[in-house]
Amino acid sequence: MPPTLVMPGSSDLYFTLEDAAWEAQRMPRARCQPLVSQWGHCTGAPGRNSQDSRVVLEACRQLLAR
């Protein structure tokens, strides 16, 4: 099974950090890496916030390099 990265937004009230961490603990080879942002449910949305996009792309690059 390939590695999995779960990246919940730290301020997302719909898909909460706590729920994402719980889910990641139950998936083989998964880890939870919160995306710290004030954008709530829109955290990490493409084109919304350039800093969020850089963090997501770097996390993907590292995951795929494994």
Secondary structure, 3 states (H helix, E strand, C coil): CCCEEECCECCCCCCCHHHHHHHHHCCCCEEECCECCCCHHHCCCCCCCHHHHHHHHHHHHHHHCC
